[in-house]
Structures are given as C-alpha cells and as structure tokens.
C-alpha cells in the first residue's frame, strides 16, 4: 500500500517537473497577466469601497 502511494507520488512529481520545464517560456507572460488582474481587482475594490472606508475612518477620528 505504501509502495503504491510512493510510486504514484513519484510519478506525479516527475510529471509536474516535466510540465514546468516545457512551459518555462510562458511563465513570465502568465505572471504578468496575473499581476495585472490582481491590480485591476484591487483598483475596483478601492473604487467601490473607498468612500465607505473613508467614512469609517472619519467617524473614528471624530470620536477620538
């Protein structure tokens, strides 16, 4: 049982390494797209919630 699990893990790990080696050229582009998507989500959240957060800080500031 453990030998089978070990063998499957080794096969999975080797397959993962082969895929990573095959796709090295595209990783920079993929990371760039991921960063751009994260930045767009952050901008959207700030625009949507910015006034509510500012109002909360103003309330706390006035009570202090």
Biopython code that builds the backbone (N, CA, C, O; Angstrom):
import numpy as np
from Bio.PDB.StructureBuilder import StructureBuilder

atoms = [
    (1, "UNK", "N", (0.823, -1.191, 0.000)),
    (1, "UNK", "CA", (0.000, 0.000, 0.000)),
    (1, "UNK", "C", (0.868, 1.256, 0.000)),
    (1, "UNK", "O", (0.654, 2.161, -0.807)),
    (2, "UNK", "N", (1.842, 1.313, 0.900)),
    (2, "UNK", "CA", (2.713, 2.483, 0.950)),
    (2, "UNK", "C", (3.596, 2.584, -0.287)),
    (2, "UNK", "O", (3.895, 3.683, -0.756)),
    (3, "UNK", "N", (4.011, 1.434, -0.813)),
    (3, "UNK", "CA", (4.831, 1.448, -2.017)),
    (3, "UNK", "C", (4.040, 2.008, -3.193)),
    (3, "UNK", "O", (4.578, 2.753, -4.011)),
    (4, "UNK", "N", (2.761, 1.648, -3.275)),
    (4, "UNK", "CA", (1.910, 2.180, -4.338)),
    (4, "UNK", "C", (1.725, 3.683, -4.218)),
    (4, "UNK", "O", (1.770, 4.399, -5.218)),
    (5, "UNK", "N", (1.516, 4.165, -2.997)),
    (5, "UNK", "CA", (1.363, 5.603, -2.781)),
    (5, "UNK", "C", (2.651, 6.331, -3.124)),
    (5, "UNK", "O", (2.625, 7.401, -3.731)),
    (6, "UNK", "N", (3.788, 5.744, -2.731)),
    (6, "UNK", "CA", (5.094, 6.351, -3.041)),
    (6, "UNK", "C", (5.313, 6.411, -4.545)),
    (6, "UNK", "O", (5.788, 7.418, -5.069)),
    (7, "UNK", "N", (4.967, 5.333, -5.235)),
    (7, "UNK", "CA", (5.147, 5.284, -6.686)),
    (7, "UNK", "C", (4.269, 6.326, -7.374)),
    (7, "UNK", "O", (4.724, 7.032, -8.274)),
    (8, "UNK", "N", (3.013, 6.418, -6.949)),
    (8, "UNK", "CA", (2.119, 7.424, -7.549)),
    (8, "UNK", "C", (2.620, 8.835, -7.290)),
    (8, "UNK", "O", (2.528, 9.696, -8.165)),
    (9, "UNK", "N", (3.146, 9.079, -6.102)),
    (9, "UNK", "CA", (3.676, 10.400, -5.774)),
    (9, "UNK", "C", (4.887, 10.725, -6.637)),
    (9, "UNK", "O", (5.021, 11.847, -7.125)),
    (10, "UNK", "N", (5.756, 9.761, -6.825)),
    (10, "UNK", "CA", (6.944, 9.975, -7.663)),
    (10, "UNK", "C", (6.545, 10.244, -9.109)),
    (10, "UNK", "O", (7.106, 11.132, -9.751)),
    (11, "UNK", "N", (5.584, 9.488, -9.624)),
    (11, "UNK", "CA", (5.117, 9.695, -10.997)),
    (11, "UNK", "C", (4.503, 11.079, -11.132)),
    (11, "UNK", "O", (4.764, 11.786, -12.106)),
    (12, "UNK", "N", (3.685, 11.468, -10.153)),
    (12, "UNK", "CA", (3.060, 12.799, -10.187)),
    (12, "UNK", "C", (4.119, 13.891, -10.151)),
    (12, "UNK", "O", (4.038, 14.860, -10.906)),
    (13, "UNK", "N", (5.117, 13.740, -9.275)),
    (13, "UNK", "CA", (6.165, 14.754, -9.137)),
    (13, "UNK", "C", (6.976, 14.866, -10.419)),
    (13, "UNK", "O", (7.280, 15.975, -10.858)),
    (14, "UNK", "N", (7.333, 13.730, -11.033)),
    (14, "UNK", "CA", (8.099, 13.760, -12.286)),
    (14, "UNK", "C", (7.288, 14.396, -13.399)),
    (14, "UNK", "O", (7.830, 15.153, -14.205)),
    (15, "UNK", "N", (6.000, 14.100, -13.454)),
    (15, "UNK", "CA", (5.130, 14.713, -14.462)),
    (15, "UNK", "C", (5.053, 16.221, -14.258)),
    (15, "UNK", "O", (5.086, 16.982, -15.224)),
    (16, "UNK", "N", (4.951, 16.651, -13.012)),
    (16, "UNK", "CA", (4.896, 18.082, -12.708)),
    (16, "UNK", "C", (6.188, 18.784, -13.132)),
    (16, "UNK", "O", (6.148, 19.877, -13.698)),
    (17, "UNK", "N", (7.328, 18.153, -12.858)),
    (17, "UNK", "CA", (8.607, 18.751, -13.263)),
    (17, "UNK", "C", (8.739, 18.834, -14.778)),
    (17, "UNK", "O", (9.260, 19.820, -15.300)),
    (18, "UNK", "N", (8.275, 17.812, -15.489)),
    (18, "UNK", "CA", (8.336, 17.848, -16.950)),
    (18, "UNK", "C", (7.462, 18.962, -17.510)),
    (18, "UNK", "O", (7.865, 19.664, -18.437)),
    (19, "UNK", "N", (6.272, 19.124, -16.953)),
    (19, "UNK", "CA", (5.384, 20.200, -17.416)),
    (19, "UNK", "C", (5.979, 21.572, -17.140)),
    (19, "UNK", "O", (5.881, 22.472, -17.974)),
    (20, "UNK", "N", (6.589, 21.735, -15.987)),
    (20, "UNK", "CA", (7.202, 23.020, -15.641)),
    (20, "UNK", "C", (8.356, 23.324, -16.577)),
    (20, "UNK", "O", (8.553, 24.476, -16.963)),
    (21, "UNK", "N", (9.118, 22.310, -16.945)),
    (21, "UNK", "CA", (10.246, 22.518, -17.849)),
    (21, "UNK", "C", (9.765, 22.879, -19.250)),
    (21, "UNK", "O", (10.411, 23.668, -19.939)),
    (22, "UNK", "N", (8.641, 22.313, -19.680)),
    (22, "UNK", "CA", (8.101, 22.589, -21.002)),
    (22, "UNK", "C", (7.539, 23.994, -21.117)),
    (22, "UNK", "O", (7.572, 24.576, -22.201)),
    (23, "UNK", "N", (7.026, 24.553, -20.036)),
    (23, "UNK", "CA", (6.315, 25.822, -20.084)),
    (23, "UNK", "C", (7.111, 26.979, -19.500)),
    (23, "UNK", "O", (6.515, 27.969, -19.073)),
    (24, "UNK", "N", (8.418, 26.891, -19.466)),
    (24, "UNK", "CA", (9.219, 27.949, -18.870)),
    (24, "UNK", "C", (9.107, 29.277, -19.622)),
    (24, "UNK", "O", (9.135, 30.335, -18.993)),
    (25, "UNK", "N", (8.981, 29.248, -20.936)),
    (25, "UNK", "CA", (8.936, 30.476, -21.713)),
    (25, "UNK", "C", (7.685, 31.305, -21.461)),
    (25, "UNK", "O", (7.725, 32.531, -21.560)),
    (26, "UNK", "N", (6.602, 30.668, -21.144)),
    (26, "UNK", "CA", (5.338, 31.373, -20.967)),
    (26, "UNK", "C", (5.118, 31.844, -19.535)),
    (26, "UNK", "O", (4.172, 32.591, -19.285)),
    (27, "UNK", "N", (5.947, 31.438, -18.599)),
    (27, "UNK", "CA", (5.675, 31.783, -17.219)),
    (27, "UNK", "C", (5.779, 33.279, -16.960)),
    (27, "UNK", "O", (5.015, 33.817, -16.158)),
    (28, "UNK", "N", (6.705, 33.960, -17.618)),
    (28, "UNK", "CA", (6.823, 35.403, -17.429)),
    (28, "UNK", "C", (5.570, 36.125, -17.876)),
    (28, "UNK", "O", (5.092, 37.031, -17.194)),
    (29, "UNK", "N", (5.039, 35.728, -19.012)),
    (29, "UNK", "CA", (3.808, 36.332, -19.519)),
    (29, "UNK", "C", (2.641, 36.012, -18.588)),
    (29, "UNK", "O", (1.813, 36.877, -18.302)),
    (30, "UNK", "N", (2.581, 34.786, -18.124)),
    (30, "UNK", "CA", (1.494, 34.402, -17.224)),
    (30, "UNK", "C", (1.554, 35.172, -15.915)),
    (30, "UNK", "O", (0.523, 35.616, -15.410)),
    (31, "UNK", "N", (2.749, 35.335, -15.363)),
    (31, "UNK", "CA", (2.883, 36.122, -14.135)),
    (31, "UNK", "C", (2.497, 37.580, -14.383)),
    (31, "UNK", "O", (1.865, 38.203, -13.530)),
    (32, "UNK", "N", (2.863, 38.118, -15.517)),
    (32, "UNK", "CA", (2.487, 39.490, -15.844)),
    (32, "UNK", "C", (0.985, 39.660, -15.923)),
    (32, "UNK", "O", (0.440, 40.639, -15.414)),
    (33, "UNK", "N", (0.310, 38.708, -16.561)),
    (33, "UNK", "CA", (-1.150, 38.767, -16.652)),
    (33, "UNK", "C", (-1.798, 38.617, -15.279)),
    (33, "UNK", "O", (-2.797, 39.272, -14.983)),
    (34, "UNK", "N", (-1.226, 37.758, -14.450)),
    (34, "UNK", "CA", (-1.758, 37.568, -13.109)),
    (34, "UNK", "C", (-1.613, 38.843, -12.277)),
    (34, "UNK", "O", (-2.541, 39.224, -11.563)),
    (35, "UNK", "N", (-0.468, 39.496, -12.361)),
    (35, "UNK", "CA", (-0.246, 40.745, -11.626)),
    (35, "UNK", "C", (-1.207, 41.825, -12.118)),
    (35, "UNK", "O", (-1.755, 42.582, -11.316)),
    (36, "UNK", "N", (-1.410, 41.897, -13.423)),
    (36, "UNK", "CA", (-2.339, 42.884, -13.971)),
    (36, "UNK", "C", (-3.770, 42.622, -13.496)),
    (36, "UNK", "O", (-4.501, 43.561, -13.182)),
    (37, "UNK", "N", (-4.166, 41.363, -13.442)),
    (37, "UNK", "CA", (-5.504, 41.025, -12.971)),
    (37, "UNK", "C", (-5.668, 41.377, -11.500)),
    (37, "UNK", "O", (-6.697, 41.926, -11.106)),
    (38, "UNK", "N", (-4.673, 41.070, -10.691)),
    (38, "UNK", "CA", (-4.736, 41.408, -9.267)),
    (38, "UNK", "C", (-4.811, 42.916, -9.074)),
    (38, "UNK", "O", (-5.575, 43.399, -8.239)),
    (39, "UNK", "N", (-4.023, 43.661, -9.841)),
    (39, "UNK", "CA", (-4.052, 45.120, -9.740)),
    (39, "UNK", "C", (-5.426, 45.665, -10.127)),
    (39, "UNK", "O", (-5.934, 46.585, -9.487)),
    (40, "UNK", "N", (-6.023, 45.101, -11.167)),
    (40, "UNK", "CA", (-7.350, 45.561, -11.594)),
    (40, "UNK", "C", (-8.394, 45.285, -10.515)),
    (40, "UNK", "O", (-9.275, 46.112, -10.278)),
    (41, "UNK", "N", (-8.303, 44.144, -9.869)),
    (41, "UNK", "CA", (-9.250, 43.819, -8.794)),
    (41, "UNK", "C", (-9.063, 44.770, -7.617)),
    (41, "UNK", "O", (-10.045, 45.228, -7.032)),
    (42, "UNK", "N", (-7.820, 45.072, -7.266)),
    (42, "UNK", "CA", (-7.555, 45.998, -6.161)),
    (42, "UNK", "C", (-8.117, 47.379, -6.476)),
    (42, "UNK", "O", (-8.737, 48.005, -5.617)),
    (43, "UNK", "N", (-7.908, 47.856, -7.693)),
    (43, "UNK", "CA", (-8.433, 49.169, -8.087)),
    (43, "UNK", "C", (-9.951, 49.173, -8.022)),
    (43, "UNK", "O", (-10.547, 50.140, -7.549)),
    (44, "UNK", "N", (-10.587, 48.098, -8.492)),
    (44, "UNK", "CA", (-12.043, 48.030, -8.468)),
    (44, "UNK", "C", (-12.577, 48.036, -7.036)),
    (44, "UNK", "O", (-13.573, 48.698, -6.745)),
    (45, "UNK", "N", (-11.914, 47.299, -6.142)),
    (45, "UNK", "CA", (-12.353, 47.251, -4.749)),
    (45, "UNK", "C", (-12.169, 48.605, -4.075)),
    (45, "UNK", "O", (-13.038, 49.054, -3.328)),
    (46, "UNK", "N", (-11.048, 49.249, -4.336)),
    (46, "UNK", "CA", (-10.803, 50.569, -3.736)),
    (46, "UNK", "C", (-11.829, 51.574, -4.233)),
    (46, "UNK", "O", (-12.339, 52.377, -3.451)),
    (47, "UNK", "N", (-12.136, 51.540, -5.515)),
    (47, "UNK", "CA", (-13.138, 52.461, -6.044)),
    (47, "UNK", "C", (-14.525, 52.171, -5.472)),
    (47, "UNK", "O", (-15.294, 53.094, -5.205)),
    (48, "UNK", "N", (-14.841, 50.899, -5.284)),
    (48, "UNK", "CA", (-16.169, 50.535, -4.785)),
    (48, "UNK", "C", (-16.322, 50.822, -3.297)),
    (48, "UNK", "O", (-17.390, 51.252, -2.860)),
    (49, "UNK", "N", (-15.274, 50.591, -2.513)),
    (49, "UNK", "CA", (-15.397, 50.704, -1.064)),
    (49, "UNK", "C", (-14.663, 51.909, -0.477)),
    (49, "UNK", "O", (-14.690, 52.110, 0.737)),
    (50, "UNK", "N", (-14.024, 52.693, -1.296)),
    (50, "UNK", "CA", (-13.199, 53.793, -0.808)),
    (50, "UNK", "C", (-13.942, 54.787, 0.066)),
    (50, "UNK", "O", (-13.436, 55.175, 1.119)),
    (51, "UNK", "N", (-15.117, 55.202, -0.341)),
    (51, "UNK", "CA", (-15.868, 56.198, 0.424)),
    (51, "UNK", "C", (-16.375, 55.630, 1.746)),
    (51, "UNK", "O", (-16.422, 56.342, 2.749)),
    (52, "UNK", "N", (-16.754, 54.356, 1.754)),
    (52, "UNK", "CA", (-17.224, 53.739, 2.992)),
    (52, "UNK", "C", (-16.084, 53.629, 4.000)),
    (52, "UNK", "O", (-16.274, 53.884, 5.190)),
    (53, "UNK", "N", (-14.915, 53.253, 3.526)),
    (53, "UNK", "CA", (-13.761, 53.142, 4.421)),
    (53, "UNK", "C", (-13.371, 54.522, 4.940)),
    (53, "UNK", "O", (-13.054, 54.677, 6.120)),
    (54, "UNK", "N", (-13.393, 55.519, 4.067)),
    (54, "UNK", "CA", (-13.063, 56.878, 4.484)),
    (54, "UNK", "C", (-14.064, 57.361, 5.540)),
    (54, "UNK", "O", (-13.674, 57.988, 6.524)),
    (55, "UNK", "N", (-15.333, 57.074, 5.338)),
    (55, "UNK", "CA", (-16.349, 57.455, 6.310)),
    (55, "UNK", "C", (-16.106, 56.790, 7.658)),
    (55, "UNK", "O", (-16.279, 57.424, 8.699)),
    (56, "UNK", "N", (-15.714, 55.538, 7.651)),
    (56, "UNK", "CA", (-15.411, 54.839, 8.897)),
    (56, "UNK", "C", (-14.229, 55.456, 9.618)),
    (56, "UNK", "O", (-14.266, 55.629, 10.836)),
    (57, "UNK", "N", (-13.178, 55.793, 8.877)),
    (57, "UNK", "CA", (-12.023, 56.438, 9.496)),
    (57, "UNK", "C", (-12.377, 57.828, 10.029)),
    (57, "UNK", "O", (-11.916, 58.231, 11.097)),
    (58, "UNK", "N", (-13.191, 58.544, 9.279)),
    (58, "UNK", "CA", (-13.611, 59.871, 9.740)),
    (58, "UNK", "C", (-14.418, 59.776, 11.032)),
    (58, "UNK", "O", (-14.249, 60.606, 11.925)),
    (59, "UNK", "N", (-15.287, 58.781, 11.142)),
    (59, "UNK", "CA", (-16.082, 58.579, 12.344)),
    (59, "UNK", "C", (-15.179, 58.277, 13.543)),
    (59, "UNK", "O", (-15.341, 58.857, 14.616)),
    (60, "UNK", "N", (-14.235, 57.369, 13.345)),
    (60, "UNK", "CA", (-13.306, 57.030, 14.437)),
    (60, "UNK", "C", (-12.475, 58.240, 14.821)),
    (60, "UNK", "O", (-12.239, 58.484, 16.004)),
    (61, "UNK", "N", (-12.032, 58.998, 13.831)),
    (61, "UNK", "CA", (-11.204, 60.175, 14.079)),
    (61, "UNK", "C", (-11.976, 61.225, 14.874)),
    (61, "UNK", "O", (-11.427, 61.821, 15.800)),
    (62, "UNK", "N", (-13.232, 61.456, 14.529)),
    (62, "UNK", "CA", (-14.006, 62.468, 15.238)),
    (62, "UNK", "C", (-14.321, 62.039, 16.673)),
    (62, "UNK", "O", (-14.423, 62.888, 17.558)),
    (63, "UNK", "N", (-14.477, 60.731, 16.916)),
    (63, "UNK", "CA", (-14.774, 60.256, 18.260)),
    (63, "UNK", "C", (-13.544, 60.242, 19.148)),
    (63, "UNK", "O", (-13.664, 60.277, 20.373)),
    (64, "UNK", "N", (-12.371, 60.193, 18.551)),
    (64, "UNK", "CA", (-11.153, 60.235, 19.357)),
    (64, "UNK", "C", (-10.911, 61.664, 19.807)),
    (64, "UNK", "O", (-9.932, 61.934, 20.503)),
]
sb = StructureBuilder()
sb.init_structure("model")
sb.init_model(0)
sb.init_chain("A")
sb.init_seg("    ")
for serial, (resi, resn, name, xyz) in enumerate(atoms, 1):
    if name == "N":
        sb.init_residue(resn, " ", resi, " ")
    sb.init_atom(name, np.array(xyz, "f"), 0.0, 1.0, " ", f" {name:<3s}", serial, name[0])
structure = sb.get_structure()
